[in-house]
Amino acid sequence: MPEFEDGYGLGKRELDVRKKILRDYNKRLEDFDDEEKYNDYLEQIEEIIFNLVNGVDIDKTNEQIRNYRIANAYLIGKNKEKKSAEDKAEGELLDRERREREQKLRKFREDDLLAEQERRKKLQEEETAE
């Protein structure tokens, strides 16, 4: 069976593993003392994903994931809450922008309709005046 890609060269298995890992490995730059430590963390995530996708050191990698989840349970939950709040705010913003676009479009159509009615009225008046 062929493995489908996402347009970035990532196969379905890698996408599935990546989504699963990133649910818990959700630290942000603000959670680190400096950018170098954050970059090390990102490299660690990529190594975990690589190992799981390619069957490298599976037991050791799963143990590493378990230990991480235990050691970072509070922060994982806190960051999930932050993400949820951000997603909600983003959704509300997108909804508001959509409503504004729809309102502008309705106004534009109404203005066009009024202009067309005025144009027809003038034509009719000109025809009547002749």
Rosetta silent file (secondary structure, phi, psi, omega in degrees, C-alpha in Angstrom):
SEQUENCE: MPEFEDGYGLGKRELDVRKKILRDYNKRLEDFDDEEKYNDYLEQIEEIIFNLVNGVDIDKTNEQIRNYRIANAYLIGKNKEKKSAEDKAEGELLDRERREREQKLRKFREDDLLAEQERRKKLQEEETAE
SCORE:     score description
SCORE:     0.000 S_00000001
   1 L     0.000  132.689 -179.022    0.000    0.000    0.000 S_00000001
   2 L   -70.138  149.618  177.719    1.443    3.418   -0.928 S_00000001
   3 L   -99.984  123.792 -176.899    2.277    5.878    1.806 S_00000001
   4 L   -81.361  150.479  179.650    0.760    9.293    1.186 S_00000001
   5 E  -114.059  161.896 -175.456    2.707   12.478    1.734 S_00000001
   6 L   -95.316    5.582 -176.304    1.609   15.872    2.998 S_00000001
   7 L    97.433  -12.960  177.517    3.321   17.989    0.357 S_00000001
   8 L  -111.186   10.303 -179.695    6.411   18.474    2.526 S_00000001
   9 L    83.876    7.454  179.782    7.764   14.986    1.923 S_00000001
  10 L   -91.996  126.631  177.478    6.427   13.661    5.232 S_00000001
  11 E   -75.940  165.679 -178.410    4.804   10.263    5.054 S_00000001
  12 H   -58.267  -42.394 -179.312    1.605    9.420    6.926 S_00000001
  13 H   -61.038  -45.584 -179.962    3.486    7.436    9.568 S_00000001
  14 H   -64.245  -40.205  177.642    5.854   10.304   10.288 S_00000001
  15 H   -60.931  -44.279  179.530    2.952   12.752   10.474 S_00000001
  16 H   -62.269  -45.496  179.667    1.123   10.498   12.921 S_00000001
  17 H   -63.957  -45.317 -179.157    4.212   10.069   15.116 S_00000001
  18 H   -58.469  -47.828  179.522    4.995   13.790   14.961 S_00000001
  19 H   -59.817  -44.101 -178.347    1.454   14.764   16.043 S_00000001
  20 H   -63.683  -45.516 -178.301    1.511   12.268   18.901 S_00000001
  21 H   -67.744  -42.671 -175.795    4.909   13.396   20.202 S_00000001
  22 H   -70.689  -14.343  174.494    4.204   17.116   19.848 S_00000001
  23 H   -63.721  -36.690 -179.305    1.086   16.814   22.002 S_00000001
  24 H  -101.243  -36.223  177.134    3.345   16.309   25.028 S_00000001
  25 L   -83.991   74.917 -170.626    6.610   17.814   23.823 S_00000001
  26 L  -120.154   22.956  178.593    4.965   21.218   23.740 S_00000001
  27 L   -66.822  154.247 -179.605    7.464   23.469   25.480 S_00000001
  28 L  -116.997  167.173  178.916    7.962   26.931   24.058 S_00000001
  29 H   -53.840  -38.898 -178.616   10.967   29.205   23.838 S_00000001
  30 H   -64.466  -15.221  179.404    9.641   31.097   26.872 S_00000001
  31 H   -84.046   -2.308 -176.077    9.986   27.896   28.930 S_00000001
  32 L  -117.407  156.256  178.804   13.789   27.961   28.540 S_00000001
  33 L   -70.186  -34.662  179.964   16.555   30.104   29.955 S_00000001
  34 L  -151.019  168.717 -175.537   18.047   30.691   26.522 S_00000001
  35 H   -67.844  -31.153  179.737   17.558   29.906   22.860 S_00000001
  36 H   -62.641  -42.854  178.272   20.372   27.355   22.767 S_00000001
  37 H   -65.888  -37.577  177.112   18.591   25.148   25.322 S_00000001
  38 H   -64.218  -43.118  178.124   15.376   25.493   23.345 S_00000001
  39 H   -63.418  -37.869  175.325   17.158   24.449   20.146 S_00000001
  40 H   -61.131  -41.658  177.917   18.623   21.426   21.966 S_00000001
  41 H   -61.260  -44.653  178.658   15.074   20.527   23.027 S_00000001
  42 H   -63.040  -38.556  176.700   13.858   20.784   19.412 S_00000001
  43 H   -64.713  -38.638  177.997   16.719   18.542   18.281 S_00000001
  44 H   -61.639  -42.539  178.379   15.758   16.020   20.957 S_00000001
  45 H   -60.794  -46.216 -179.284   12.192   15.991   19.608 S_00000001
  46 H   -62.514  -37.541  177.818   13.424   15.392   16.057 S_00000001
  47 H   -65.432  -42.379  177.996   15.624   12.532   17.260 S_00000001
  48 H   -61.080  -47.734 -179.887   12.672   10.928   19.064 S_00000001
  49 H   -61.318  -45.245  178.897   10.477   11.228   15.972 S_00000001
  50 H   -58.235  -47.882 -178.421   13.241    9.824   13.767 S_00000001
  51 H   -59.632  -45.871 -177.708   13.777    6.878   16.114 S_00000001
  52 H   -68.343  -39.999 -179.450   10.081    6.006   16.284 S_00000001
  53 H   -68.196  -37.859 -173.523    9.482    6.370   12.547 S_00000001
  54 H  -101.255    5.284  176.593   12.562    4.357   11.613 S_00000001
  55 L    70.055   32.819 -178.676   12.461    1.734   14.363 S_00000001
  56 L  -100.848  126.639  176.256   15.681    2.862   16.037 S_00000001
  57 L    46.310   49.119 -174.392   16.115    2.225   19.789 S_00000001
  58 H   -58.808  -49.200 -178.248   12.338    1.921   20.256 S_00000001
  59 H   -61.475  -46.262  179.857   12.443    0.706   23.879 S_00000001
  60 H   -63.068  -41.800 -179.550   14.968    3.339   24.917 S_00000001
  61 H   -65.815  -43.727  178.262   13.022    6.062   23.082 S_00000001
  62 H   -64.038  -36.913  176.274    9.706    5.044   24.665 S_00000001
  63 H   -64.847  -41.236  177.611   11.347    5.058   28.093 S_00000001
  64 H   -60.731  -41.833  179.033   12.693    8.547   27.379 S_00000001
  65 H   -65.104  -45.874  178.056    9.165    9.686   26.449 S_00000001
  66 H   -57.746  -47.556 -179.734    7.671    8.162   29.625 S_00000001
  67 H   -61.942  -41.024  178.918   10.292    9.850   31.799 S_00000001
  68 H   -62.010  -45.974 -179.231    9.727   13.172   30.066 S_00000001
  69 H   -60.967  -40.523  179.226    5.949   12.950   30.585 S_00000001
  70 H   -66.772  -47.960 -175.823    6.398   12.217   34.284 S_00000001
  71 H   -69.417  -24.625 -173.421    8.981   14.949   34.844 S_00000001
  72 L  -120.579   21.803 -174.745    7.063   17.577   32.886 S_00000001
  73 H   -55.059  -45.396 -177.785    3.425   16.679   33.582 S_00000001
  74 H   -62.870  -49.557 -177.961    2.549   20.077   35.045 S_00000001
  75 H   -65.395  -36.865  177.092    4.152   22.082   32.228 S_00000001
  76 H   -59.339  -48.086  179.315    2.642   19.795   29.582 S_00000001
  77 H   -63.454  -43.241 -179.988   -0.824   20.472   31.000 S_00000001
  78 H   -61.296  -44.865 -179.361   -0.174   24.185   31.356 S_00000001
  79 H   -69.886  -31.899  174.826    1.036   24.485   27.755 S_00000001
  80 H   -64.304  -41.128  177.563   -1.937   22.458   26.485 S_00000001
  81 H   -63.201  -43.489  178.003   -4.224   24.940   28.253 S_00000001
  82 H   -59.234  -46.801 -178.676   -2.310   27.870   26.708 S_00000001
  83 H   -62.452  -41.369  178.756   -2.580   26.312   23.265 S_00000001
  84 H   -61.341  -44.272  178.890   -6.277   25.688   23.726 S_00000001
  85 H   -64.824  -40.855  178.250   -6.828   29.312   24.758 S_00000001
  86 H   -65.460  -42.066  178.071   -4.743   30.551   21.821 S_00000001
  87 H   -62.065  -40.058  178.703   -6.636   28.318   19.403 S_00000001
  88 H   -64.727  -46.089  179.582   -9.925   29.619   20.771 S_00000001
  89 H   -62.501  -40.754  179.024   -8.790   33.239   20.455 S_00000001
  90 H   -65.066  -41.415  177.708   -7.535   32.587   16.928 S_00000001
  91 H   -61.949  -42.469  178.028  -10.846   30.960   16.011 S_00000001
  92 H   -64.258  -40.114  177.742  -12.753   33.932   17.397 S_00000001
  93 H   -63.284  -45.331  179.091  -10.516   36.314   15.446 S_00000001
  94 H   -62.530  -40.564  177.375  -11.043   34.336   12.238 S_00000001
  95 H   -62.605  -45.011  179.617  -14.806   34.318   12.826 S_00000001
  96 H   -62.185  -43.344  178.780  -14.821   38.078   13.421 S_00000001
  97 H   -63.784  -39.478  178.170  -12.754   38.682   10.269 S_00000001
  98 H   -63.440  -44.677  178.900  -15.100   36.430    8.273 S_00000001
  99 H   -62.442  -40.318  178.387  -18.158   38.305    9.557 S_00000001
 100 H   -64.013  -41.944  177.587  -16.515   41.639    8.698 S_00000001
 101 H   -62.800  -44.137  179.456  -15.742   40.437    5.160 S_00000001
 102 H   -63.291  -40.303  179.054  -19.300   39.201    4.734 S_00000001
 103 H   -64.323  -43.952  177.585  -20.662   42.509    6.034 S_00000001
 104 H   -61.969  -41.015  179.411  -18.444   44.486    3.627 S_00000001
 105 H   -64.657  -43.192  176.589  -19.526   42.242    0.771 S_00000001
 106 H   -60.388  -43.808  179.378  -23.219   42.753    1.642 S_00000001
 107 H   -62.553  -43.474  178.999  -22.649   46.522    1.810 S_00000001
 108 H   -60.882  -44.697  179.250  -20.833   46.461   -1.530 S_00000001
 109 H   -65.044  -41.399  177.948  -23.694   44.488   -3.114 S_00000001
 110 H   -62.430  -43.749  178.366  -26.277   46.830   -1.602 S_00000001
 111 H   -61.886  -42.315  177.728  -24.362   49.853   -2.919 S_00000001
 112 H   -62.477  -42.782 -179.960  -24.158   48.236   -6.365 S_00000001
 113 H   -63.485  -44.301  178.006  -27.877   47.485   -6.289 S_00000001
 114 H   -62.777  -42.556  178.736  -28.705   51.060   -5.287 S_00000001
 115 H   -62.637  -41.784  178.517  -26.418   52.437   -7.999 S_00000001
 116 H   -65.008  -40.745  177.970  -28.059   50.171  -10.573 S_00000001
 117 H   -64.104  -40.826  177.122  -31.530   51.276   -9.423 S_00000001
 118 H   -63.262  -43.176  179.701  -30.463   54.933   -9.706 S_00000001
 119 H   -61.114  -45.071  179.409  -29.033   54.332  -13.170 S_00000001
 120 H   -64.886  -39.093  179.610  -32.274   52.680  -14.328 S_00000001
 121 H   -62.632  -44.109  178.786  -34.340   55.458  -12.773 S_00000001
 122 H   -62.942  -42.974  178.640  -32.322   58.113  -14.647 S_00000001
 123 H   -60.761  -42.568 -179.759  -32.641   56.166  -17.900 S_00000001
 124 H   -64.817  -41.887  177.885  -36.358   55.875  -17.366 S_00000001
 125 H   -63.323  -40.541  179.535  -36.642   59.607  -16.600 S_00000001
 126 H   -65.370  -41.113  179.322  -34.620   60.453  -19.734 S_00000001
 127 H   -65.977  -38.274 -179.710  -36.848   58.206  -21.862 S_00000001
 128 H   -68.937  -36.582 -177.900  -39.965   59.794  -20.356 S_00000001
 129 H   -70.359  -24.421 -177.760  -38.605   63.330  -20.939 S_00000001
 130 L   -77.897    0.000    0.000  -38.031   62.669  -24.654 S_00000001
